[in-house]
Amino acid sequence: MEIKNEMYLFDLEKGDIIGVDEAGRGPLAGPVVAAVAKLKNYDKRLDKINDSKKLSEKVREELFDVILSNFEIGVGIATVEEIDEINILNATFLAMRRAIEDISEDVKFEKVLVDGNHKIREFSLEQEPIVKGDSKSLSIAAASIIAKVTRDRIMIECDREYPGYGLAKHKGYGTKVHREAILEKGVKKIHRKSFLKKILGE
């Protein structure tokens, strides 16, 4: 079978790799979630995979289970408290390191492909940052979908705990509805205090 999937071929050229990506760097509420993916077997259904931001929520949900069947997966989370304590960039790296720890016990790999232009800090294994990696690498794109769906599900749970903020809809991003709810109902445990200074006029 001749495979024409360019994202799969991109990974093939890079050798024995895993791809890592995150979801939730920008929101005002909720954790940052990272995921790591290593392909086990290629399946034609994987041709639908793309950067998670370019896919609808419905398609991401459908691909979630396809990815779990065909990739080894690790997930790592950095909490709201950690984001406020060490800043969002460092918290993102922390979540990525946790995701790699989550996968690496059984899974062997030689290099980590990281979405973006930064290498993961405090991480000694070989790594290569790939700008716009989630639209070039199948493994990074798969990781981006797992991270996004996992985080979205967390935010839907948070919406039940903190009703009235619209978290299930905007997933914690700084929409007009969300900003107005913060001013009206106050800051909750789910909010990143370091992200709210401008809104609160501090």
C-alpha positions in Angstrom: 0.0 0.0 0.0 1.4 3.3 -1.1 0.9 5.9 1.7 0.5 9.5 0.5 -0.2 11.1 3.8 2.4 13.9 4.0 2.2 14.2 7.8 2.9 10.5 8.2 5.8 10.7 5.7 7.2 13.8 7.6 7.4 11.7 10.8 8.9 8.7 8.9 11.8 10.9 7.7 12.4 12.1 11.3 13.1 8.5 12.5 12.0 7.0 15.8 10.0 9.9 17.2 7.2 10.9 19.5 5.2 14.2 19.0 4.2 16.5 21.8 1.7 19.4 21.9 -0.4 21.3 24.4 -3.8 22.8 24.7 -4.9 25.8 26.8 -2.0 28.2 27.0 -4.3 31.2 26.4 -7.4 30.8 28.5 -8.3 32.7 31.7 -9.4 29.5 33.5 -8.5 25.8 33.7 -5.2 23.8 33.5 -2.8 23.5 30.6 -2.9 20.0 29.1 -0.1 18.4 27.1 -0.2 15.1 25.2 2.4 13.0 23.5 1.8 10.5 20.7 3.8 7.7 19.1 2.3 5.8 16.1 1.8 2.1 16.6 0.2 1.3 13.3 -1.0 3.4 10.3 -4.7 3.4 9.6 -6.4 5.1 6.6 -8.7 6.8 9.2 -5.7 8.8 10.4 -5.8 10.8 7.2 -8.4 13.0 8.8 -5.9 14.1 11.4 -4.9 17.8 11.3 -4.0 20.6 13.6 -6.8 20.4 16.3 -7.6 24.1 15.8 -8.6 23.4 12.2 -11.1 20.6 13.1 -14.6 20.9 14.5 -15.3 19.6 18.1 -17.3 16.8 16.6 -14.4 15.6 14.3 -11.9 15.9 17.2 -14.2 13.7 19.4 -14.5 11.1 16.5 -10.7 11.1 16.0 -9.9 10.8 19.7 -10.8 7.1 19.8 -9.1 6.4 16.4 -5.9 8.0 17.8 -6.1 5.9 21.0 -6.4 2.8 18.9 -3.4 3.6 16.7 -1.0 5.6 18.9 0.8 5.1 22.2 -0.4 8.2 24.2 0.7 10.0 27.3 -1.0 13.0 29.0 0.3 15.6 31.4 -1.4 18.4 33.2 -0.2 21.6 34.9 -2.8 23.1 37.3 -4.1 26.6 37.6 -2.0 27.0 40.8 1.2 25.9 39.0 0.4 28.3 36.1 0.1 31.2 38.6 3.3 30.1 40.4 5.7 29.5 37.6 4.0 31.2 34.6 2.3 29.7 31.6 5.4 28.9 29.5 7.1 27.0 32.3 3.8 25.3 33.2 3.4 24.2 29.6 6.9 22.6 29.7 6.0 21.0 33.0 2.8 19.5 31.4 4.9 18.3 28.4 7.5 16.6 30.7 4.7 14.9 32.6 3.1 13.7 29.3 6.4 12.2 28.2 6.9 10.5 31.6 3.4 9.1 31.3 4.3 7.4 28.0 8.0 6.6 28.3 8.0 3.6 30.6 7.0 1.1 27.9 7.6 3.2 24.8 11.0 3.5 23.3 11.9 6.6 21.1 15.0 8.5 20.1 13.7 12.0 19.7 10.8 14.2 20.7 9.2 16.5 18.1 7.8 19.6 20.0 5.2 21.8 18.5 6.4 25.5 18.3 9.8 27.2 18.4 10.9 26.3 21.9 12.7 23.2 23.2 11.2 21.8 26.4 13.1 23.3 29.4 14.7 21.1 32.0 14.5 18.1 29.6 17.6 16.2 28.7 16.5 13.9 25.8 17.0 14.8 22.2 14.3 17.1 20.9 13.5 19.2 17.9 11.0 22.1 17.9 8.8 22.2 14.8 7.1 25.5 14.0 3.5 24.8 13.0 4.3 21.2 13.9 0.6 20.3 14.3 0.0 20.8 10.6 3.3 19.0 9.5 3.7 16.0 11.8 1.1 13.3 12.3 2.3 12.5 15.8 2.2 16.2 16.9 -1.2 16.6 15.3 -2.5 13.5 17.1 -1.1 14.8 20.4 -2.8 18.2 19.8 -6.2 16.5 19.4 -5.7 14.3 22.5 -4.6 17.4 24.5 -7.5 19.6 23.2 -10.3 16.9 23.7 -8.9 16.1 27.2 -8.9 19.7 28.2 -12.3 20.4 26.7 -13.7 17.5 28.8 -12.1 18.9 31.9 -13.7 22.3 31.3 -17.1 20.8 30.7 -16.7 19.2 34.2 -15.6 22.5 35.6 -18.8 24.1 34.2 -20.8 21.8 36.4 -18.8 22.9 39.4 -18.8 26.6 38.5 -22.1 27.3 36.7 -22.8 30.7 35.2 -19.4 31.3 33.6 -20.0 29.5 30.3 -17.0 27.3 30.7 -18.5 24.4 28.8 -18.9 26.7 25.8 -15.8 28.8 25.6 -13.6 26.4 27.6 -12.1 29.1 29.8 -11.0 31.5 27.0 -11.5 35.2 27.6 -14.7 35.8 25.7 -16.9 38.8 26.5 -19.4 36.5 28.3 -16.6 35.1 30.4 -15.0 38.4 31.3 -18.4 39.9 32.2 -19.1 36.8 34.4 -15.8 37.2 36.3 -16.6 40.9 37.0 -20.2 40.0 38.1 -19.7 36.7 39.9 -16.1 37.0 41.0 -12.9 35.0 40.6 -13.1 31.3 41.4 -10.6 28.6 42.2 -10.6 27.6 38.5 -9.3 31.0 37.4 -5.7 31.9 36.6 -5.2 34.9 38.9 -2.1 36.0 36.9 -4.2 36.3 33.8 -6.9 38.5 35.3 -5.0 41.6 36.4 -6.0 43.6 33.4 -9.7 42.6 33.6 -9.8 43.4 37.3 -8.0 46.7 36.8 -5.1 45.8 39.0 
